[in-house]
């Protein structure tokens, strides 16, 4: 399953993201049917082949009948909830709008639920966000990375007046990302919708190495002379180096779920194929004690396990990162100690020496049966594993 790399050398917007997804293989008929799926009647999707700075790109526009100027976030969340999108896509779209509402509410001194989203509450922005997060899932993308963002310069006219570029809410959504001003005379290159998509999708900077399998361009509305106003999207296969495995880490923080239910979720994730599940005590906002659930998974199982976390726990979001793991080669041997069989895991260290660890359940069983100390049985089993030529039958 591929990863996706956003290359926002000329910024990012929702329509640029949709265009890039189409250029990378997203079904245009699916996108044309999206307004009906969201209950946005009368909206027509226009998909065109255009050029930006000599590059062939896909351009997406929406023809929209008269609509309310923006919506409250609760109305947008209701549209997302009824969209029929897969769990992960629905959760990410919801998280995008809640992030915008939270930032806008903080800036204007009101609660997120009271925020009336103007530009981002419009029909085209709703289609951009839901279409993008759903589109990545339809392409089988396991993780999205984002390179440095060119944000433009000058000022932009918004519902609250003239604002500097990047607009305050846009800049807040991009916290933690690498951004750069310009190029000169560009105006606004990163829209609030584009910033919201980066906020909920990006796992950080692109990996050091990857194998590209497809790329495409989504056109921006502006057409600058002498340079391409487009977003490049790269679909790639992750590449492990130095014998490392490429895995996925899923992380969720919980502060409203009792311990036995958290443990039950962890057990279910292990049963479903997680390579490891770790529960880490943490302190969350307002000093509330919580627990961080960290799941290590093979990329092919990441979506399934992420959906389980969202469905079976109280978390409202799951963070996903690609992880490289170097694992020591290991085998399991069975040794005989005082007439009893004990399983032993044997790992080969980088210098070629072996490290043996007898299975505790077997050690305890033999210790109880022989009335010997558990650490004595452990030592005997480890020694037997380090000298397999001495095992019975060899």
Order of alpha helices (4+ residues) and beta strands (2+ residues): beta-alpha-alpha-alpha-beta-beta-beta-alpha-alpha-beta-alpha-beta-beta-beta-beta-alpha-beta-alpha-beta-beta-beta-alpha-beta-beta-alpha-beta-beta-beta-beta-alpha-alpha
